[in-house]
Amino acid sequence: MKVLVCVKRVPAPGARINITADGLAVDTAYLAFTTSPHEECAVEEAVQLIERHGGESTVLTLGPAEADEQLRYAASIGVNKAVLLPIDSAEWDPQRTAAAITSAIQGIEAADGPFDVILFGNESADAGNFQVGVRVAYALARPIVNGIKGIEIDGDSLKARRESDAGVEVYALRMPAVLGVKEGINLPRYPTLKGRLGSKKIEVGQVVPQGVLGGQQMVSLVQSAEQVSQTIMLGNGPEAAPAVVDLLEELGILK
């Protein structure tokens, strides 16, 4: 079995996000970066599929040279190969990104044979466009299901499970297929020391990304209003008791 997982380098959760002066990009000067959470689970799922069924897994990303960090992290938990589609400019639009990933996949498959399963995160943690995986699947003429919370391989087909308001939906797909994995499908493992050391030695292949500008254009980013909270000291020791009672009455807890 051959599994490909596509990931994205995104700002670490909880970080303060600032916007550049022109309003067109996120100021990354003081940001830490990580793998998008849905895609972190996709990486773990790729490793588990290979552990259960044999074969090899590959991780791929389109991003700056620094995205090498996210590729090596995937390698540290068990992914076998890594491919970087390097870009120097700002983040590409979803249409252009999908075209570049599609072209890279076609090139890899022409040389090494088709991937049985291609995994994406359900959506990226920063832009949340929900587009790239669908566009790639369409371009490759392969079936896709998003929101996946379970995968079962059966011969040359698979069953993909996702949750809905009505319960659980199960889809049967003939491989090769594309799946959008949702956070919670598994619990990503922590890399071992051996894994981290091994990831430093893995050769990260590079493919020049091919993709023209898409129809979407960034107009501006708007900083969301900050929620400011105020802390009031009600007192110290027993003398604070009346103020606490007044506050509980104000909140409707005491009647």
C-alpha positions as CSV (number, residue, x, y, z in Angstrom):
1,M,0.0,0.0,0.0
2,K,1.1,3.6,-0.8
3,V,-0.3,6.5,1.2
4,L,0.3,10.2,0.6
5,V,-0.6,12.8,3.2
6,C,-0.6,16.5,2.4
7,V,0.1,18.9,5.2
8,K,0.3,22.7,5.8
9,R,2.5,24.8,7.9
10,V,0.3,27.1,10.1
11,P,0.8,29.4,13.1
12,A,0.8,27.5,16.4
13,P,-2.6,27.6,18.1
14,G,-3.0,30.3,20.8
15,A,-0.6,32.7,19.2
16,R,-1.4,36.3,18.9
17,I,-2.0,37.0,15.2
18,N,-0.9,40.4,13.9
19,I,-1.5,41.7,10.4
20,T,1.1,43.4,8.2
21,A,0.8,47.1,7.5
22,D,-0.7,46.6,4.0
23,G,-3.4,44.3,5.5
24,L,-2.7,41.5,3.0
25,A,-0.8,39.0,5.1
26,V,-0.2,37.7,8.6
27,D,2.9,39.2,10.3
28,T,5.0,36.1,11.0
29,A,7.9,37.8,12.7
30,Y,7.1,36.5,16.2
31,L,5.1,33.4,15.4
32,A,5.8,29.8,16.1
33,F,4.6,27.3,13.5
34,T,3.2,23.8,13.5
35,T,1.3,21.3,11.4
36,S,-2.4,22.1,11.0
37,P,-4.3,19.9,13.6
38,H,-6.5,18.0,11.1
39,E,-3.5,17.2,9.1
40,E,-1.5,16.1,12.2
41,C,-4.2,13.5,12.6
42,A,-3.9,12.7,8.9
43,V,-0.2,12.0,9.3
44,E,-0.9,9.7,12.2
45,E,-3.6,7.9,10.2
46,A,-1.1,7.4,7.3
47,V,1.4,5.9,9.7
48,Q,-1.2,3.6,11.2
49,L,-2.4,2.4,7.8
50,I,1.1,1.4,6.9
51,E,1.6,-0.3,10.2
52,R,-1.6,-2.4,9.6
53,H,-1.2,-3.1,5.9
54,G,2.4,-2.6,5.0
55,G,3.9,-0.4,2.3
56,E,5.2,3.1,2.5
57,S,3.9,6.6,3.3
58,T,4.9,10.0,1.9
59,V,4.3,13.5,3.3
60,L,4.1,16.5,1.0
61,T,3.7,20.2,1.6
62,L,3.7,23.4,-0.5
63,G,5.3,26.2,1.5
64,P,8.5,28.1,2.4
65,A,11.8,26.5,3.0
66,E,11.0,26.5,6.7
67,A,8.2,24.0,6.1
68,D,11.0,21.4,6.2
69,E,10.4,21.4,9.9
70,Q,6.8,20.0,9.5
71,L,8.0,17.4,7.0
72,R,10.7,16.2,9.4
73,Y,8.2,16.1,12.2
74,A,6.0,13.7,10.2
75,A,9.1,11.6,9.5
76,S,9.9,11.5,13.2
77,I,6.7,9.6,13.9
78,G,7.1,7.1,11.1
79,V,6.4,8.6,7.6
80,N,8.9,7.2,5.1
81,K,9.4,9.9,2.5
82,A,9.0,13.7,2.4
83,V,8.5,16.1,-0.5
84,L,8.6,19.9,-0.4
85,L,7.1,22.2,-3.1
86,P,9.0,25.3,-2.2
87,I,7.6,28.8,-2.7
88,D,9.2,32.2,-1.8
89,S,6.1,34.3,-2.2
90,A,3.1,34.8,0.1
91,E,0.7,31.9,0.5
92,W,-0.8,30.7,-2.7
93,D,-4.6,30.8,-3.3
94,P,-6.4,27.4,-3.0
95,Q,-6.8,27.0,-6.8
96,R,-3.1,27.5,-7.5
97,T,-2.1,25.4,-4.5
98,A,-4.3,22.5,-5.7
99,A,-2.9,22.7,-9.2
100,A,0.6,22.6,-7.9
101,I,-0.1,19.6,-5.7
102,T,-1.9,17.8,-8.4
103,S,1.0,18.3,-10.8
104,A,3.5,17.1,-8.2
105,I,1.4,14.0,-7.4
106,Q,1.1,13.1,-11.1
107,G,4.9,13.4,-11.5
108,I,5.6,11.2,-8.4
109,E,3.1,8.6,-9.5
110,A,4.5,8.5,-13.1
111,A,7.8,7.5,-11.6
112,D,6.8,5.3,-8.7
113,G,3.3,4.2,-9.3
114,P,-0.1,5.5,-8.0
115,F,-0.9,6.2,-4.3
116,D,-3.7,4.0,-3.0
117,V,-4.9,6.7,-0.6
118,I,-4.2,10.4,-0.5
119,L,-5.0,12.1,2.8
120,F,-5.7,15.8,3.4
121,G,-6.8,17.6,6.5
122,N,-10.5,18.4,6.5
123,E,-9.5,22.1,6.3
124,S,-6.4,24.1,7.2
125,A,-6.3,25.8,10.6
126,D,-5.5,29.2,9.3
127,A,-7.5,29.9,6.1
128,G,-10.1,27.1,6.5
129,N,-11.0,27.1,2.8
130,F,-12.1,23.5,2.6
131,Q,-11.0,23.5,-1.1
132,V,-7.6,22.1,-1.8
133,G,-8.3,18.4,-1.2
134,V,-11.5,18.5,-3.2
135,R,-9.8,20.3,-6.1
136,V,-7.0,17.8,-6.2
137,A,-9.3,14.8,-6.1
138,Y,-11.4,16.3,-9.0
139,A,-8.3,17.0,-11.0
140,L,-7.1,13.4,-10.5
141,A,-10.6,12.1,-11.2
142,R,-10.7,10.2,-7.9
143,P,-13.5,9.9,-5.4
144,I,-13.3,12.0,-2.2
145,V,-15.1,12.2,1.1
146,N,-14.4,14.9,3.7
147,G,-14.9,14.9,7.5
148,I,-13.5,11.4,7.9
149,K,-13.4,9.9,11.4
150,G,-12.5,6.3,10.5
151,I,-10.9,4.3,7.6
152,E,-11.0,0.6,6.9
153,I,-9.1,-1.0,4.0
154,D,-10.7,-4.0,2.4
155,G,-8.7,-5.3,-0.6
156,D,-8.7,-2.7,-3.4
157,S,-11.5,-0.6,-1.7
158,L,-12.0,1.2,1.5
159,K,-14.8,2.3,3.9
160,A,-14.7,5.8,5.2
161,R,-16.8,6.8,8.2
162,R,-17.9,10.3,9.1
163,E,-20.2,11.7,11.7
164,S,-23.4,13.7,10.9
165,D,-26.3,15.2,12.8
166,A,-28.2,12.0,12.0
167,G,-25.6,9.6,13.3
168,V,-22.7,8.0,11.3
169,E,-22.3,7.9,7.5
170,V,-20.2,5.1,5.9
171,Y,-18.9,5.5,2.4
172,A,-17.4,2.7,0.2
173,L,-14.8,3.9,-2.2
174,R,-12.7,2.1,-4.8
175,M,-9.0,2.9,-4.5
176,P,-7.2,5.0,-5.4
177,A,-9.2,7.5,-3.4
178,V,-8.8,10.9,-1.6
179,L,-10.0,11.5,2.0
180,G,-10.3,14.7,4.1
181,V,-9.4,13.6,7.7
182,K,-11.0,15.4,10.6
183,E,-9.3,16.0,14.0
184,G,-10.3,13.3,16.4
185,I,-10.0,10.3,14.1
186,N,-7.0,9.3,16.3
187,L,-4.7,10.5,18.9
188,P,-1.4,11.6,17.3
189,R,1.7,10.0,18.9
190,Y,4.7,11.9,20.2
191,P,7.9,11.3,18.3
192,T,10.5,9.2,20.1
193,L,14.1,10.2,20.5
194,K,15.0,7.6,17.8
195,G,12.4,9.0,15.5
196,R,13.6,12.6,15.9
197,L,17.2,11.5,15.2
198,G,16.1,9.5,12.2
199,S,14.1,12.4,10.8
200,K,17.3,14.5,10.6
201,K,18.7,12.0,8.1
202,I,15.7,11.7,5.8
203,E,16.2,13.2,2.4
204,V,13.5,15.8,1.6
205,G,12.8,15.7,-2.1
206,Q,11.9,19.0,-3.8
207,V,9.5,19.5,-6.7
208,V,9.2,22.9,-8.4
209,P,5.5,23.8,-8.0
210,Q,3.6,24.4,-11.2
211,G,0.4,26.4,-10.9
212,V,-1.0,29.6,-12.4
213,L,-2.8,32.2,-10.3
214,G,-6.3,31.2,-9.5
215,G,-9.5,33.2,-9.6
216,Q,-9.4,34.2,-6.0
217,Q,-7.6,37.2,-4.8
218,M,-6.9,38.4,-1.3
219,V,-8.5,41.9,-0.7
220,S,-7.6,42.4,2.9
221,L,-7.4,40.9,6.3
222,V,-9.3,42.4,9.2
223,Q,-8.0,42.2,12.8
224,S,-10.8,40.9,15.0
225,A,-11.8,43.0,18.0
226,E,-10.0,41.9,21.2
227,Q,-12.0,40.9,24.2
228,V,-10.8,42.8,27.2
229,S,-11.5,41.5,30.7
230,Q,-11.1,43.4,33.9
231,T,-10.1,41.8,37.2
232,I,-11.5,43.3,40.4
233,M,-10.1,42.4,43.8
234,L,-13.1,41.9,46.1
235,G,-11.0,41.9,49.2
236,N,-8.8,39.7,51.4
237,G,-10.0,37.1,53.8
238,P,-13.4,37.3,55.6
239,E,-14.0,40.9,54.7
240,A,-14.4,39.8,51.0
241,A,-17.4,37.6,51.9
242,P,-20.1,40.4,51.5
243,A,-18.7,41.4,48.2
244,V,-18.7,37.8,47.0
245,V,-22.4,37.4,48.0
246,D,-23.3,40.6,46.2
247,L,-21.6,39.4,43.1
248,L,-23.3,36.0,43.2
249,E,-26.7,37.8,43.6
250,E,-25.8,40.0,40.6
251,L,-25.1,36.9,38.5
252,G,-28.4,35.4,39.5
253,I,-26.7,32.4,41.3
254,L,-28.2,33.4,44.7
255,K,-31.9,34.2,44.8
